[in-house]
């Protein structure tokens, strides 16, 4: 089985759960022998992190480059391609221009540093080898870039061999529909989040229309939870027979989670880790923190993440009078995520609307008990977790206090939660996806 997969983030460059899910899914597919051609836009400075290089080739369409990891591909059966279309993870038509401008400025600074280094080593004559076309430039609004991604994806699809098209979330749906129209191959769209999750009832009509067109144009719609399936059915009018549910999973840490818990002050740590946006409910976390601090002083609340509400949350913590009990870390990645879980006594996800939510699984994999909102898809697969309605800050505070004050409760939650994780694997998710692929292609 060969899959032409369209997504907009993949490690090492990730901004949220979608990149983590795409990596785990693709690795699981590789383990069962499925070959994946993964097609990415440009969303970060080219040398960010220094983990990958880009290779142009005469047999590739103009604007398409192959991504090669410096240590080799992360697993067999995977080919990664980058298209010269600037799509920024979790952006909207309203926020895109400002985010793209900042990204372009970062890229110009990186280019200037690179050219200066080349000049110092090789002299000024070498500069003629490097033109401005080496990477993406700021080139207009989000929708223009989505359709540029679409055009380049179709060009790559024409020279690629695959059985199924698999597209992740709304920015890639136009490309998937066009590739399907040109090739006649069956198409899966994977819904990790909807416009109703991100914006409530104040939806962006353009995004909604793209999501709806993608879901109705697909042969199958894979949802990350029954919560999301219900939204696709009721809000988008997708026929029930098209809808499938495939849960996300998590990779267990190689060191067994909290095996190297660092020495720290005798202070309980309550962690929020995620994008600081309306969807994630950060204000409810802080309002519950206020109620906890009134009864329990030996605690620190950590808000790890970035987003459009971060400034408001810093001000809210000050207004609530809990500034000395709250630490804002900014966006964390890689080893820093591992470290923050190592010191946490409780992870809280108070999401207003969460299609799935991988972070609670990551917390449990690090032996951290979790408190999650009932308005999340992950609550369908975790039984041994504390659950609360996102808006009920009194109950949220009471459950936080229960874990902080009663060590046996936290130990029980960790023990049973880790057992539940053993029943969730990316390989199992991949097997479910492959069964869907086979049903569409008649393959074996």
N, C-alpha and C positions, 0 to 999 in steps of 0.2 A: 504494500500500500504506500502511495506517495501523496503527500499533502502540500498544497501551496498555501502557506499560512500568512495572513496579513495582520500585523499588530503595530503598536506604536511605542512600545518600550520592551527592553530585554536586557538582562544583566550583561556587563557591569553597570550600565546606565539605567537606573530605575528611580522612579519618583513615588511609587506606591505599590499597592497589592497586585496590579495587573502584570507588572514585570515579573514579580515573584511567581505568579500563577502561570504565566507563559513559559517560564523556565522549567518549573516543575512538570507541567503538562508535556512539554516537548521532550524532556528527559525520560518521562514515563513512556511516551510513544517510542522513543529510541530503544528502550529496553525490550519492547515487544516487536521490534523489527520494522517499525514504520519510519519511512524517510520523510524528512520535513525540509522544505525550502521556506525559510522565514524571511519575510520582507518588511523592513523597517524604514521609517522616514528618518530624516536628520532632526534630532531634538536636543542635542548637546554639543558643546564645542568639540571639535574633532579629536583633540588630544586629551580630553577630560579623563583623568584616571590613568592614562597611559597603558590600558589593558589590551587595546585592539589596534590594528592597522587596517587601512583601506587599500584595496588593490583594484585599479582599473584594468580593463582588458579589452582587446579589440573585438572579442566575440560578445561583449556586453553592450546593451544600448547606451547611448550617451546619457549621462546623469544617473547611471546605475553602477555601483561598485560592490565588490565582494568584501565582507568583513572577515578578517582573519585574526583570531586571538593569538597573542604572542606565545602562549604555551600550547597552541593547538586548539582545535574546536573542543568545547566542553564535553561533548559526547558524540558518538558515531551517528551517522545518518542525518546530520544537521548541516545545512548550508545557510549562512546568513548573508543577506544583501541589504545595502543601504541605498535609498533613493534620495535624490537632491530635492526633497520637499520638506519644508520646515514645519513640522507639526510638534507642538509643545504639549507634553502630557498634562491632562487635567485643565487645559485652557478652554476658553469659550470665545465666541466671536467678539464679545465685549472686552475681554481681557487680553486677547491675543496680541494686538498691536504693541502695547506697552511691553509685554513679556518678550516679544520678538525683537523689539528695539534693544532691550537690555542684553539679550542673548547675542545680538549682532555686535554690540559694543565689547562684550567679553571676547568674542571671536576675533575682533580687530586687534584687541590687546594681545591675545595669544599669537596672532600672525605677526605682529610687530616684534614681539620677543623672539619668535622663531627666526625671522628674517635677520634680526640683529645678530643672533648667534651664528647664522650661516655666514654673514658678512665677516664676522670676526675670525672665522675659521678659514674661509675660502676666498675672501676678498670680494669687492663689489661686482666683478663680472659674473659671479654665480647667481646674482639676484635675477638675472634675466630668465633663469630656468623656472622661476616660480611666479605664476600669474595669479590674478585675483580669482580665476575660475577653479581654484583648488578645492573649494568647499562652497556650501550654500550661502547665499547672501540674503539679507532681509528683503523680501520680495512681495510685499502686499499682505492682504488680510488672510485670515484663517481659511475661509472657503476657497480662495484661490489656491492655497497650498494643498488643501484636500484634493482638489481636482488635478493638481500637478502630480500628486502622489498616485492618483487614479491612472493618469496617462502613462506614467513610468511603470506602474505595476502591470498594466496591460502589455507594454513593450517587453517586460521581463517574462511574463506568462507565455508569450508567443514562442519563446525559445526554451521553455522549461517543460519537463515531463512530469505530469502529476495526474492523480485520479480524482481528487477532491479539493475544493476551495474552502478554507476555514478562516473566517474574519472575526477579529476581536473588537468589540465596541464601535461606536458610531463613526469615528473618523475614518475607519477603513471600509465601511459598508459601501460607499459609492464605487470604490475600486473593485470590491468583490462582485458587485452586480455587473460591472462592465466586463470583468474577466469571465464571468459566467456567460454573458451574452456573446462574447467573442469565441469562447471555447466549447460551450455546451456542457461543461463539467458540472456536476452537482455541487451545491453550496451549503455550508453550515455557517450560521452566524452565532457567535458566543456572546451572551449578554452578561457582563460582569456588573453593570450598573446602568440605570436608565435615567433619563432627564428628570423623572419624578423623584428619584432618590437624591439627585444632586440639587434640585431647585424647588422641591415641594410642588405646590400647584402653580407657582410662578414660572412656568416652563418657557424655554426659548423655542418658539414655534419651528424655526429652521432645523434645530437639532432633533426635535420630536419627529418632524417629517422625514428626516434622513433615517432615524431609527426605525420608524414604521415601514418605510420603503424597504429597508434591509431585511427586516423580519418577514415581511410578506413576500419578498422576492426570493428568500432562502427556501431550500428544500427541508431543512431542519433548523430549529432554533434551540440552542443549548443554553439553559439557564443555570446559574450557580446555586440556586435554592428554589424551593417551592414558593417562597415569598416572591421571588423575582418572576417565577412562572405565572403566578397569579396576576402580577402587574402586566406582563406581556399579553395575557389572555383578556383581562378586563379593560386595560387602558389603551392597548394597541390593536385589539381585535384579532390576535393571531389564533388561527384554528387550533383546537386542543391537540389534534393528531400531529401537528407539527412540533409540539413542544416536548422537550426532554430536559431532565434535571441530572446534572453531573456535578457532584460536590467537589470543592477544592480540597487540598490536603496540605501537608507540611513535611519538610525534610527534617529529621531529628538531628540535633547537633552531634558531631562526631565524638565530643568529649562527654556526652551524656547529660548535657544541660548545665546544671549548677555545680559541677564537680570542682571548680576552682573559684568558689565564691570569695570575693576579696574581703579583707578586714576593713571595717568602717565604723563610724560612730554608732552608738546604740540609738539609732533613729529609724523608725519604720518608714519604708518607701512605698508610696502609692503612685503608680505609673499610668500616664496617658501617652500612647504612642500612635501617631497617625497624622494625617493632614488636618491642619487647624482650619476647618471649614464648617459651614452650617450643617452639612450632612453628618459630621462626626460628633456633634453635640458638645463641643469643648466648654461652653458656658455652664452646662449642667454639671460637668465635672468640677468646676470651680465653685459653683454654688453649693454642691454637696461637700466640698472641701471645707467651706466656711462652717458648716454645721458640725463636721468632724472636729475641727480645731477648737470649737467651743467646749468640747468634752475631752479631747485627747491632744496634748501639746507635743508629745514626742513623735512627730510625724513630719514628713516632707512630701509634698506633691510635686511630681516631675511631669511637665508637659513637654514631650519630645516630638517635634515636628514643625512644619512651616505651613503657611497658607494665608488666605486673604483675611482671616480673622485674628491673626497673631497679635497685632497692635491692640485691637479691642480687648483681647484676653489679658494682656499685660496691664492695661488700664483697669479692667474688671477686678483683677487680683488686688490691685492697689485700692480700688473703691471699696472692696469687701473687707479691707484691713488684714489680708492674709499674705501680703507680699513676702514677708520673711519666711513663710512656710511653703512657698511655691518657687520652683526653679524652671526656667524656660531654656531648653538646650538648643533649639533650632533643629534643622533637619539632620537626622542621623542615618548612616549607612554602614553596611558591612560589620566590621569588628565592633564598632561603637554600639550597634544595636544589640549585639551579643553581650557586651559589657553592661548595658543599661538593664537588660533582663536579669543579669547575674545579681544585681543589687536590689531588685524589686521584691517586695513582700506581697504585692497585689497588683494585678493589671486590670484597669477599668476601661471598657469600651462603651460609652454612653450614646451610641449612634442614634440619630433621629430616624434614619432609614439606611440600612446596610444590607445590600443584596447578599453578601456572604460575610466577609471579614476574616482574613487570614491571620491577622495579628494575635487573636486569642489562642489560635493553635500554636503559633510561635512561642507565646508565653508559656503555655502548658509544656511545650517541648523543652523549655528551660526550667521546668519545675516551679513555675509561678502560678498560683491560683488566679482565677479570672472572675470578674464581675462584668456581665454583658447585658446589653439592652434586649428586651424581648422583640424589638423591632429589627432583628438581624437574622440573616439566613443561617449563620453558624449556630444559632441557638437550636436549630433543627437537628444538629448532629452531636452537640455536646450536652449530655445529661447532667454531669457532675460539674456544674458551674453555677454560681450565683446569678440570678436573673432579675431584672427590674425594668419597669417602663422608663424610658429615657427621661420623662418629665417629672418623675417622682423622686425629687432630690432628698426627701425625708427618708424614704426607704433605701435609697442609694447610700446615704450617710450611715444609716443603721447597719447595713451589711458590710460597709467598709470597716466600721468600728468593731463588728463581730470578728472579722478576720484579724484585725490588729490586736485585739484583746485576748483572743482565744486561739492559741497555737495549734491545738488539736484539730480545729476546723480547717485551718489552712493546710495542715498535713493531709487530712482526708481528701480535700479537694484536689490536691496535687497528685496523690496516689491514684485516685479513680480517674482523674483527667488524663493522666499519662496512659492508663490502660485503654481509655477510649481512643487516644491517638493511634494506638497500635492497629486499630481497625480502619484507619484512614491512610491511604498511600496514593502517591501520584501514579504509580503503576496501575492501581485499581481504577483510578479516574481515566487513565489512558485506555484501559481495556474497554470501559464504557463508551468512550469516544470512538474507538475502533469498531465497536459493534454498530454504532450509528453510521460510520463510514460504509461498512459492509452492506448495511441495509439499503443505502442509497445507490451503491455501485453494483450490487449483486456479487461482490467479491467474497473471497474466503479468507 
